Amino acid sequence: MGSTGRESRGWVAGAGPGSPFMRGRIEGIADVEAIESVPARSVLAGETVYDCLAAAARIDPAKTAIVALAPGGSGDVDAALTYGDYLRQSTAAANLFHHLAGDRRSVVALMLPIVPEALVAAWGATAAGVVNPINPHLEPALVISILKAVGATALVTTTAHGPSAADHLAEIVAAVPGLDHVFLVGGDDPASDFSGTIESRNGDALDFTPEGTWDSEAMYLPTGGTTAVPKLARLTQGGMALSGWIAGAVMGAEEDEVIGLGMPLFHVGGMLMLALRAAVLGQTVVLLSPAGFRDRGVVGNFWPIVKMHGITSLIATPTTAAALHASPGADHEGHPIRTFSSGGSTIPLELGRAFPERFGIELREVWGATEFHGFLGCMPNAMPPLIGSVGVRTPWHDIKAVEVDEGNRFVREMAPGEQGVIIGSGPCLALGYVEAAADRQFFVEGGPGGRSWGSSGDLGRVGADQFVWIDGRAKDVIIRGGHNIDPALIEEALVRRPDILLAAAVGLPDREKGELPLAFVEAAPGAVVDEAELVQYCRTAIPERAACPVAVVVLPGLPLTPVGKIFKPALRELAIRRAVGAALGAHYDGEIAGIEIVTGKARPDVVVRIAEADAALRARLSTVLQGFAFSARVEPGTAEAQAETVT
């Protein structure tokens, strides 16, 4: 175990201000304020990602930096890199990418699973210019649109880990002007094999003078795995390195931490909060398999893997945490985990209670966005989590609840505890988007104090104690297993049909994925449409499989606001009723007298009324409804009871 002593508030013992390698420790808002007594830049060993990796390698080049596990959940090691290896290979990759770019700016796209080569290529690319991680499971057309938008000069990908967009490599390369160099991880051709190519390059020092500074662009990262054509956040050298350092202060900054990485590397959680955190702080990262938590063997054999490799810290989505909790016969006794953070979507209330009851590990919610280089809110480690709160702000950052107008212009700051749009400011604020037209949707015009503020798109409250509570989403997005789905992608596909007048997509509550896409439509006058046929149509008309609705519901008319806009809160309530009805229908064939939905709170409160006197039955059915993001219970009621929504 690492040292739990304290040199002073906010710092790991022996690693406070003035030490050669500073390490923070956040156990409460007082720690945040103590860390802020020094400038943000001063806590890092360098101003760029590459500089920080080089500093970690100098401390102990023989220390294990990366352990890559084999697919299937056996826990067997496929590959391992020391910090000396890590730096040499990243340096060689940087020299390769810089040379290949010539007079152009180097922009290296990565379309890779969770393998060591992805990290080597990423940090090498940031030294040479900019890296652009891409979800390898996107449709080729979306990959092409991203590569064109960023002006990619090189692509590193693989066909060795199952079906992916790389299976359409010839089509992709032909469609992207300027994409002159493609390398394969695990390829058969020596001319294009990534590992073999960098072995032939100088890995002892950079062959060029890097131009990167604290404020330089270093990464174009898709926002939250968006399944429309993704917005690409422009992340900086300093913002990335600082976010990794802050992640350590929240989840463990000691040098003996062993981080389990099962989140994808095209997501801010996997790439920055886990992989870069380890590199910045000289920690060991264990890549749980090329597929990460999507590998069922990893989830099924999670606890033996954790104990075998001494994993002390993880981040996972609530979906993954729920799968771990549901795994039968899990032998967690003697595990070394110190922190288990969860983000990407809201932790269901029951999971937040049940996970620590079973495993003795608190699920600590983290909250933020790609546009903030990771998370802005964190639940302190020295207290039981407040279920429903995302904790306090991170060092050097501010979080406020405000009122903004339709043009995203600041109107006023809300009083403590008053609901508003949550905005954030600080050194980890992104530069904007590659598609500059989208910047106005993010940056708040005329924000408090004359500083630059970004909108999270979430509704919430900031209490007098500085704890932040997220109540819902101001932005219209469906979150499926931590990935954002733009409803417009579904709606636009449906309204292209002449037999559809109106369409709206919302999230259908789901106990495993958080939400699934659900569409509602109003048929054009005189048209007759079939719900099953509409679902099949969406599968061909929507380019991303994850965005295809699980159902399309035909309504006589969609609910509208007084000014004629589709009123989605009413549709979300219909989605809750549908989810509740389906969950209960598998266990109860009696009559449901009514479903009451209380909104206007942090999470909806659902009361299902059935005409049954059996209290034990009602208790069993209440248990069936556990696992949703809303709270739910079954109570007695009469057939005359009316379903209602209370706001």
C-alpha positions in Angstrom: 0.0 0.0 0.0 1.1 3.6 -0.7 1.7 6.1 2.1 -1.4 7.5 3.6 0.5 10.0 5.8 0.1 13.7 5.1 2.8 16.2 4.7 0.2 18.9 4.6 -3.4 19.2 3.5 -3.9 18.5 -0.2 -0.6 16.7 -0.8 0.8 13.1 -0.6 3.4 12.9 2.2 6.8 14.0 0.9 5.4 15.2 -2.5 4.1 18.7 -1.7 5.2 22.1 -2.9 9.0 22.2 -3.4 9.4 18.5 -4.0 10.8 17.4 -7.4 7.6 15.4 -8.2 4.4 16.9 -6.7 1.5 14.6 -6.0 -1.9 15.9 -4.8 -4.6 14.2 -2.6 -8.2 15.4 -2.6 -10.2 14.4 0.5 -12.4 17.5 0.6 -12.9 21.0 -0.6 -10.1 22.2 1.8 -7.7 20.0 -0.1 -8.8 21.6 -3.4 -8.1 25.0 -1.9 -4.7 24.0 -0.5 -3.6 22.6 -3.9 -4.7 25.9 -5.5 -2.1 27.7 -3.3 0.5 26.9 -6.1 0.1 27.7 -9.8 -1.4 24.8 -11.9 1.7 24.7 -14.2 4.0 24.2 -11.2 2.7 20.8 -10.2 3.8 19.2 -13.5 7.3 18.1 -14.5 7.0 19.7 -17.9 4.6 21.8 -20.1 3.9 19.1 -22.6 2.7 15.5 -22.5 6.0 14.2 -23.8 8.0 16.2 -21.3 5.9 14.7 -18.4 6.5 11.1 -19.8 10.2 11.8 -20.1 10.4 13.1 -16.5 8.6 9.9 -15.2 11.0 7.8 -17.2 14.1 9.6 -15.7 12.9 8.8 -12.2 12.9 5.0 -12.7 13.5 3.8 -16.3 13.3 0.1 -15.2 9.9 0.5 -13.6 7.0 -1.3 -15.3 4.9 1.3 -17.2 2.4 -0.8 -19.2 1.1 -4.3 -18.7 -1.1 -5.6 -21.6 -3.3 -8.6 -20.8 -4.4 -11.2 -23.4 -8.0 -11.3 -24.6 -10.5 -13.5 -22.9 -10.0 -12.7 -19.2 -7.3 -15.2 -18.4 -5.1 -12.5 -16.9 -2.1 -13.7 -18.9 0.3 -11.0 -20.0 0.7 -10.4 -23.7 3.3 -7.6 -23.4 4.9 -5.3 -20.9 6.9 -2.1 -21.3 9.2 -0.4 -18.8 9.3 3.4 -18.6 12.6 3.3 -20.5 10.9 1.3 -23.3 7.9 3.5 -23.2 9.9 6.7 -23.7 12.2 5.2 -26.4 9.3 3.9 -28.4 7.3 7.2 -28.0 10.4 9.2 -29.1 10.9 7.0 -32.1 7.2 7.4 -33.0 7.5 11.2 -32.7 10.5 11.2 -35.0 8.7 9.0 -37.5 5.5 11.2 -37.6 7.5 14.4 -37.8 9.5 13.1 -40.7 6.5 11.9 -42.6 4.6 15.1 -42.3 7.3 17.1 -44.0 6.2 20.7 -44.3 2.7 19.9 -43.2 1.6 19.9 -39.6 1.6 16.3 -38.3 -1.9 15.0 -37.5 -1.9 11.3 -36.6 -5.2 9.5 -36.4 -5.4 6.4 -34.2 -8.0 3.8 -34.8 -6.9 1.1 -32.3 -8.1 -1.0 -29.4 -6.6 -0.9 -25.9 -3.0 -2.0 -26.8 0.4 -0.5 -25.8 1.0 0.7 -29.4 -1.9 3.0 -29.1 -0.3 4.8 -26.2 3.1 4.9 -27.8 1.7 6.3 -30.9 -0.5 8.8 -29.0 2.3 10.4 -27.0 4.7 10.3 -29.9 2.0 12.1 -32.0 1.6 14.8 -29.5 5.3 15.5 -29.6 5.3 15.8 -33.3 2.0 17.7 -33.6 -1.6 16.5 -32.9 -3.1 13.1 -32.3 -6.7 12.2 -33.2 -8.1 9.0 -31.6 -11.1 7.5 -33.5 -13.6 4.9 -32.5 -12.6 1.8 -34.6 -16.2 0.7 -34.6 -17.6 3.7 -36.4 -18.9 3.2 -39.9 -16.4 4.0 -42.7 -18.3 7.1 -43.8 -17.9 8.6 -40.3 -14.3 7.8 -40.1 -13.7 9.4 -43.5 -15.5 12.6 -42.3 -13.3 12.8 -39.2 -10.0 12.2 -41.1 -10.9 14.9 -43.6 -11.9 17.4 -40.9 -8.6 17.1 -39.0 -6.4 16.9 -42.1 -4.8 13.6 -41.1 -1.3 13.0 -42.4 -1.0 9.4 -41.0 -3.2 6.7 -39.6 -2.2 3.9 -37.2 -4.8 1.1 -37.0 -5.1 -2.7 -36.9 -7.1 -5.6 -38.4 -5.8 -8.0 -35.9 -8.5 -7.6 -33.2 -11.8 -8.4 -34.8 -14.1 -6.5 -37.2 -13.6 -2.8 -37.3 -13.6 0.1 -39.7 -10.1 -0.9 -40.6 -11.6 -3.7 -42.7 -12.5 -1.0 -45.1 -9.1 0.6 -45.2 -8.7 0.9 -48.9 -12.0 2.7 -49.2 -11.1 5.1 -46.3 -7.6 5.9 -47.6 -8.9 6.6 -51.1 -11.5 9.0 -49.8 -9.1 11.2 -47.7 -6.8 13.5 -49.6 -3.4 13.9 -47.9 -3.6 10.7 -45.8 -0.3 9.4 -47.3 0.8 7.0 -44.6 -0.9 4.1 -43.0 0.6 1.8 -40.4 -0.8 -1.5 -39.0 -0.3 -2.9 -35.5 0.3 -6.6 -36.0 0.5 -6.3 -39.7 2.2 -8.9 -42.0 3.9 -6.3 -44.3 7.1 -5.0 -42.8 6.8 -1.8 -44.8 3.6 -0.9 -42.9 4.1 -2.6 -39.6 4.0 0.1 -36.9 6.2 -1.6 -34.3 8.9 -2.6 -36.9 8.9 0.8 -38.4 9.5 2.7 -35.1 12.2 0.2 -34.2 14.2 1.5 -37.1 13.9 5.1 -35.9 16.0 7.0 -33.4 14.5 6.5 -29.9 17.2 8.1 -27.8 16.2 11.8 -28.5 13.9 13.8 -30.6 15.4 14.6 -34.0 13.6 18.0 -34.1 12.8 20.9 -31.8 9.2 20.4 -30.7 7.0 23.4 -31.1 4.4 22.3 -28.4 3.8 24.6 -25.5 1.3 24.5 -22.6 -1.4 26.1 -24.8 -0.7 24.2 -28.0 -3.2 21.9 -29.6 -2.3 18.3 -28.9 -5.4 16.2 -29.4 -8.6 16.2 -31.4 -10.9 14.0 -29.4 -14.4 13.0 -30.3 -16.9 14.3 -27.7 -18.1 11.4 -25.5 -18.2 8.8 -28.3 -21.0 10.8 -30.1 -22.6 8.7 -32.8 -23.6 11.5 -35.2 -20.6 13.0 -37.1 -18.7 13.7 -33.9 -17.7 17.1 -32.7 -13.9 17.1 -32.1 -12.7 18.9 -29.1 -9.4 20.7 -29.4 -7.4 19.7 -26.4 -4.1 21.3 -25.3 -0.8 20.0 -24.1 -1.1 21.6 -20.7 -4.8 20.7 -20.3 -4.1 17.1 -21.0 -1.2 16.8 -18.7 -2.9 18.7 -15.9 -6.1 16.6 -16.2 -4.0 13.5 -15.8 -2.4 15.0 -12.7 -5.8 16.0 -11.2 -7.1 12.5 -11.9 -4.3 11.2 -9.7 -5.1 13.7 -7.0 -8.7 12.4 -7.0 -8.1 8.7 -7.5 -4.6 8.1 -6.1 -1.4 9.8 -6.9 1.1 7.6 -5.1 3.8 6.1 -7.3 2.8 2.5 -6.4 -0.7 2.9 -7.8 -1.6 0.2 -10.4 -4.4 1.4 -12.7 -6.8 -0.9 -14.4 -7.7 0.4 -17.9 -10.8 -1.1 -19.5 -12.2 2.0 -21.1 -11.7 2.8 -24.8 -8.8 5.0 -25.8 -11.0 7.1 -28.1 -12.7 8.3 -24.9 -11.4 10.9 -22.5 -11.8 8.5 -19.5 -9.5 5.9 -21.0 -7.0 8.1 -22.7 -6.5 10.9 -20.2 -8.0 9.9 -16.8 -6.3 6.5 -16.9 -3.5 6.2 -19.5 -2.1 9.7 -19.3 -2.6 9.9 -15.5 -0.3 6.9 -15.2 2.3 8.4 -17.5 2.3 11.8 -15.8 2.7 10.3 -12.3 5.0 7.4 -13.1 2.4 4.8 -12.2 1.8 1.4 -13.8 -1.3 0.9 -16.1 -2.7 -2.6 -16.7 -4.6 -2.8 -20.1 -7.3 -5.3 -19.2 -7.5 -6.6 -22.8 -7.7 -5.1 -26.2 -11.5 -4.9 -25.8 -11.4 -3.7 -22.2 -14.6 -4.1 -20.3 -16.4 -5.1 -23.6 -14.5 -8.4 -23.2 -16.9 -10.6 -21.3 -14.1 -12.7 -20.0 -12.6 -9.6 -18.3 -15.9 -8.9 -16.5 -16.4 -12.6 -15.6 -12.9 -13.0 -14.2 -12.5 -9.4 -12.9 -11.6 -10.1 -9.3 -8.9 -12.7 -10.0 -7.4 -10.3 -12.6 -7.4 -7.5 -10.0 -5.7 -9.6 -7.4 -3.2 -11.2 -9.8 -2.0 -7.8 -11.0 -2.4 -5.8 -7.8 -4.8 -3.2 -9.4 -5.5 -0.4 -7.0 -7.6 2.1 -9.0 -10.2 1.9 -11.8 -12.8 3.9 -13.7 -15.8 2.3 -15.3 -19.2 3.2 -16.5 -22.2 2.4 -14.3 -23.1 -0.2 -16.8 -19.8 -2.0 -16.2 -20.1 -1.6 -12.4 -23.6 -3.1 -12.6 -22.3 -6.1 -14.6 -19.5 -6.7 -12.0 -22.1 -6.5 -9.2 -24.4 -9.0 -11.0 -21.6 -11.5 -11.6 -22.3 -14.6 -9.6 -19.7 -16.1 -7.3 -17.4 -13.1 -7.4 -14.5 -13.8 -5.1 -13.5 -10.3 -4.2 -12.0 -11.1 -0.8 -8.4 -9.7 -0.4 -8.7 -7.3 -3.4 -6.2 -4.4 -3.4 -8.6 -1.8 -4.9 -8.4 1.6 -3.2 -10.6 3.7 -5.5 -13.3 2.8 -7.9 -14.7 5.8 -9.8 -17.6 5.8 -12.2 -18.7 8.2 -14.9 -20.1 8.6 -18.3 -23.7 8.4 -17.1 -25.6 8.6 -13.8 -25.0 5.9 -11.2 -28.4 4.2 -10.5 -29.5 4.7 -6.9 -29.7 1.0 -6.1 -26.3 0.3 -7.6 -24.8 3.1 -5.5 -26.0 1.3 -2.4 -25.6 -2.3 -3.4 -22.0 -2.2 -4.8 -20.3 -1.2 -1.6 -22.6 -3.5 0.4 -21.3 -6.5 -1.6 -17.7 -5.5 -2.3 -16.8 -3.0 0.4 -15.9 -0.5 -2.3 -17.6 2.8 -2.7 -18.6 3.9 -6.2 -17.4 7.5 -6.4 -19.0 9.5 -9.2 -16.9 11.8 -11.4 -18.5 14.3 -13.7 -17.3 16.4 -16.6 -16.9 16.3 -20.4 -14.4 15.9 -23.1 -14.4 19.7 -23.5 -13.0 20.0 -20.0 -10.2 17.5 -20.7 -12.0 15.0 -18.3 -13.9 15.7 -15.2 -14.7 18.9 -13.3 -16.5 17.4 -10.3 -15.2 14.7 -8.0 -16.5 13.0 -4.9 -13.9 13.4 -2.1 -12.4 10.2 -0.8 -12.6 10.9 3.0 -16.4 10.7 3.1 -19.2 8.4 2.0 -20.5 9.3 -1.4 -23.5 11.6 -1.5 -25.7 9.6 -4.0 -26.9 12.0 -6.6 -24.0 14.5 -6.2 -20.9 14.6 -8.3 -18.9 16.1 -5.5 -16.8 19.3 -5.5 -14.9 21.1 -8.2 -11.4 20.1 -9.1 -8.4 22.4 -8.3 -8.0 25.6 -10.3 -11.5 25.2 -11.8 -14.8 26.8 -11.0 -18.3 25.4 -11.4 -21.4 27.5 -11.4 -25.1 27.1 -12.0 -26.3 30.0 -14.2 -29.1 31.1 -16.4 -28.3 31.5 -20.1 -30.5 32.7 -22.9 -31.2 30.9 -26.2 -28.0 32.3 -27.6 -25.9 30.8 -24.8 -25.4 34.3 -23.3 -24.9 34.6 -19.6 -28.0 36.1 -17.8 -27.3 35.6 -14.1 -25.7 33.3 -11.5 -28.1 31.2 -9.5 -28.4 31.3 -5.8 -26.9 28.4 -3.8 -29.1 25.3 -4.3 -31.0 27.0 -7.2 -31.2 25.0 -10.5 -29.5 26.3 -13.6 -27.2 25.3 -16.4 -23.9 24.1 -15.1 -20.9 25.9 -16.6 -17.2 25.4 -15.9 -14.0 27.5 -16.2 -10.3 26.8 -15.7 -7.1 25.7 -17.3 -8.6 22.4 -18.6 -11.2 24.2 -20.7 -10.8 23.1 -24.3 -9.9 25.6 -27.1 -13.1 24.8 -28.8 -14.0 22.4 -31.7 -12.3 21.6 -34.9 -15.6 22.6 -36.5 -15.5 26.2 -35.2 -19.2 26.9 -35.9 -20.0 24.6 -32.9 -18.0 26.8 -30.5 -21.0 29.1 -29.9 -22.9 26.1 -28.5 -20.2 25.5 -25.9 -18.6 28.8 -24.9 -20.9 31.1 -22.7 -20.9 34.6 -23.9 -20.3 37.2 -21.2 -19.6 34.7 -18.5 -18.9 35.6 -14.8 -15.7 37.5 -14.1 -14.9 38.1 -17.7 -13.3 34.7 -17.9 -13.9 32.0 -20.5 -16.6 29.5 -19.5 -17.9 26.4 -21.2 -21.4 25.0 -20.9 -21.8 21.3 -19.8 -25.3 21.2 -21.2 -26.4 19.8 -17.8 -28.9 21.2 -15.4 -27.9 21.2 -11.8 -27.3 23.1 -8.5 -24.2 24.2 -6.6 -24.8 24.2 -2.8 -23.4 26.6 -0.3 -21.0 23.8 0.7 -19.7 23.8 -2.9 -21.1 20.3 -3.6 -22.5 20.0 -7.2 -25.7 18.2 -8.0 -26.7 17.2 -11.5 -30.4 17.1 -12.0 -30.7 16.3 -15.7 -29.6 17.4 -19.1 -30.3 20.8 -20.7 -28.8 19.5 -23.9 -30.8 16.9 -25.9 -28.7 13.8 -25.8 -29.2 10.1 -25.2 -26.5 8.4 -23.2 -26.1 4.7 -24.1 -23.5 3.0 -21.9 -21.5 6.2 -21.5 -21.7 7.2 -25.2 -23.6 10.2 -26.4 -26.1 9.7 -29.2 -27.4 12.8 -30.9 -31.2 12.4 -31.3 -31.1 14.5 -34.4 -29.4 11.6 -36.2 -32.5 9.5 -35.6 -35.1 12.2 -36.1 -33.6 13.4 -39.4 -33.6 9.9 -40.8 -37.2 9.4 -39.9 -38.5 12.7 -41.2 -36.9 12.2 -44.5 -39.7 9.7 -45.2 -42.7 11.3 -46.9 -45.1 9.3 -44.6 -43.6 10.8 -41.4 -44.7 14.3 -40.3 -42.8 14.6 -37.0 -40.2 12.5 -35.2 -38.6 12.8 -31.8 -36.0 10.5 -30.1 -35.5 10.2 -26.4 -33.7 7.8 -24.0 -35.5 4.7 -23.0 -34.4 3.9 -19.4 -32.4 0.6 -19.4 -30.9 -1.1 -16.4 -27.8 -2.2 -18.3 -27.0 0.6 -20.7 -28.5 3.5 -18.8 -30.5 4.5 -21.8 -31.4 3.1 -25.2 -32.7 5.2 -28.2 -36.5 5.3 -28.5 -38.3 7.2 -31.3 -41.8 8.6 -31.4 -43.4 9.6 -34.7 -46.5 11.2 -36.0 -47.6 10.0 -39.4 -48.3 12.4 -42.3 -52.0 13.0 -43.0 -53.5 9.9 -44.6 -50.4 7.8 -44.2 -50.3 4.4 -42.6 -47.0 3.3 -41.1 -45.8 0.1 -39.4 -43.7 0.4 -36.3 -41.6 -2.7 -37.1 -40.9 -1.5 -40.6 -39.8 1.8 -39.3 -37.2 0.1 -37.0 -35.9 -1.8 -39.9 -35.7 1.4 -42.0 -33.6 3.0 -39.3 -31.1 0.2 -39.4 -30.4 1.0 -43.0 -30.8 4.8 -42.9 -28.7 5.5 -39.7 -24.9 5.0 -40.2 -24.1 4.2 -36.6 -25.6 1.0 -35.2 -25.7 2.2 -31.6 -28.0 5.0 -32.6 -30.6 2.9 -34.2 -33.8 3.0 -32.0 -34.8 -0.1 -30.3 -38.4 0.8 -31.1 -40.4 3.4 -33.0 -43.8 4.3 -31.5 -46.5 5.8 -33.6 -48.6 8.4 -31.8 -51.7 10.2 -33.1 -49.8 13.5 -32.4 -46.6 14.4 -30.8 -46.9 16.7 -27.7 -46.1 20.3 -28.5 -45.2 23.4 -26.5 -47.4 26.5 -26.9 -45.0 27.8 -29.6 -45.1 24.6 -31.5 -41.9 22.8 -30.5 -42.0 19.1 -29.6 -42.3 18.8 -25.9 -39.8 16.1 -25.1 -40.3 15.9 -21.3 -43.7 14.3 -22.0 -42.1 11.8 -24.3 -39.4 11.0 -21.7 -42.2 10.2 -19.2 -43.8 7.9 -21.8 -40.4 6.2 -22.1 -40.3 5.7 -18.3 -43.8 4.2 -18.4 -42.7 1.9 -21.2 -39.5 0.8 -19.3 -41.5 0.2 -16.1 -44.2 -1.7 -17.9 -41.7 -4.0 -19.7 -39.7 -4.7 -16.5 -42.8 -5.6 -14.5 -44.5 -7.5 -17.4 -41.8 -10.2 -17.1 -42.8 -10.9 -13.5 -46.4 -9.8 -13.1 -49.5 -10.4 -15.3 -52.0 -8.5 -13.1 -53.4 -5.1 -13.7 -51.4 -1.9 -13.2 -53.8 0.6 -11.8 -51.5 3.6 -12.4 -48.0 4.9 -12.7 -47.2 8.2 -11.0 -44.0 10.1 -12.1 -42.7 12.9 -9.9 -40.3 15.1 -11.8 -38.6 18.4 -11.0 -36.2 16.5 -8.6 -32.6 15.3 -9.0 -34.1 12.1 -10.5 -37.6 11.1 -11.2 -39.5 9.2 -8.6 -41.8 6.6 -9.9 -44.7 5.0 -8.0 -46.5 2.0 -9.6 -49.9 1.2 -8.1 -51.3 -2.3 -8.4 -54.6 -3.7 -7.0 -52.8 -6.4 -4.9 -52.9 -6.7 -1.1 -49.9 -9.0 -1.0 -47.1 -6.8 0.5 -44.5 -9.5 -0.3 -45.4 -9.4 -4.0 -45.2 -5.6 -4.1 -41.8 -5.8 -2.4 -40.6 -8.3 -5.0 -41.8 -6.1 -7.9 -40.1 -3.1 -6.3 -36.9 -5.0 -6.4 -37.4 -5.7 -10.1 -37.4 -2.0 -10.7 -34.1 -1.4 -9.0 -31.2 -0.6 -11.3 -32.8 2.2 -13.2 -31.5 5.8 -12.9 -34.8 6.8 -11.4 -36.1 5.6 -8.0 -39.2 3.4 -8.2 -41.5 1.4 -5.9 -44.7 -0.5 -6.1 -47.6 0.4 -3.8 -51.2 -0.7 -3.5 -53.8 1.1 -5.6 -57.2 0.7 -7.1 -58.3 0.2 -10.7 -59.9 3.6 -10.6 -56.5 5.2 -9.9 -55.4 7.5 -12.7 -51.8 7.5 -14.0 -50.5 11.0 -13.5 -47.3 13.0 -13.7 -46.5 15.3 -10.9 -44.1 18.2 -11.4 
